[in-house]
Amino acid sequence: MRGFDRLVSGNAFLLLLAATELGGTAAGAQTGLSRGASLPSGEQLFQEHCATCHGGDGKGNGPMAQVLKTPPADLT
């Protein structure tokens, strides 16, 4: 289980780093991205980083949910 904890911690660090690199603003203003570049949608980010535990529908029934010590929250 320790490896999984590192994976989760590593992903949280990468998300924090990405937010910092993008300017850390809530609206995404002044991101330093070139004109025409787009940020991933919230749905894309959720599917990539959250759905594994919370499930594609956010109900806490993702494929990794059964191996977690604390069940993932139902986000609906």
SVG drawing of the C-alpha trace seen along z (x, -y; Angstrom):
<svg xmlns="http://www.w3.org/2000/svg" viewBox="-25 -38 31 42">
<polyline fill="none" stroke="black" stroke-width="0.4" points="0.0,0.0 2.9,-2.3 3.6,-2.4 0.1,-3.5 0.4,-6.3 3.5,-7.5 1.7,-7.5 -1.2,-9.6 1.3,-12.0 3.3,-12.2 0.1,-13.1 -0.9,-15.7 2.6,-17.2 2.4,-17.3 -1.0,-19.0 0.4,-21.6 3.4,-22.1 1.2,-22.4 -1.0,-25.0 2.1,-27.0 3.5,-26.8 0.2,-28.1 0.2,-31.1 -1.9,-29.6 -4.8,-31.9 -8.4,-30.6 -9.5,-32.0 -6.4,-30.9 -5.5,-34.5 -1.9,-35.3 -0.9,-31.6 1.9,-32.3 0.4,-30.0 0.7,-31.1 -2.4,-32.4 -4.6,-29.6 -3.3,-27.1 -6.0,-25.5 -6.1,-24.1 -7.6,-20.6 -11.3,-20.7 -12.3,-19.9 -13.9,-16.6 -10.6,-15.6 -8.7,-16.4 -11.2,-14.4 -11.0,-11.4 -7.2,-11.4 -6.6,-12.0 -9.7,-11.2 -11.9,-8.6 -9.6,-5.7 -10.8,-6.0 -14.0,-8.0 -15.3,-6.3 -16.3,-7.9 -19.6,-9.0 -18.0,-10.3 -19.9,-7.9 -16.8,-6.4 -16.9,-3.2 -13.8,-3.4 -11.6,-0.4 -9.1,-1.2 -11.8,-1.9 -11.8,1.6 -8.1,1.6 -8.1,-1.8 -8.0,-1.8 -10.5,-4.7 -13.3,-4.5 -13.3,-7.4 -16.0,-9.9 -19.2,-10.0 -18.8,-13.3 -22.3,-13.5"/>
</svg>
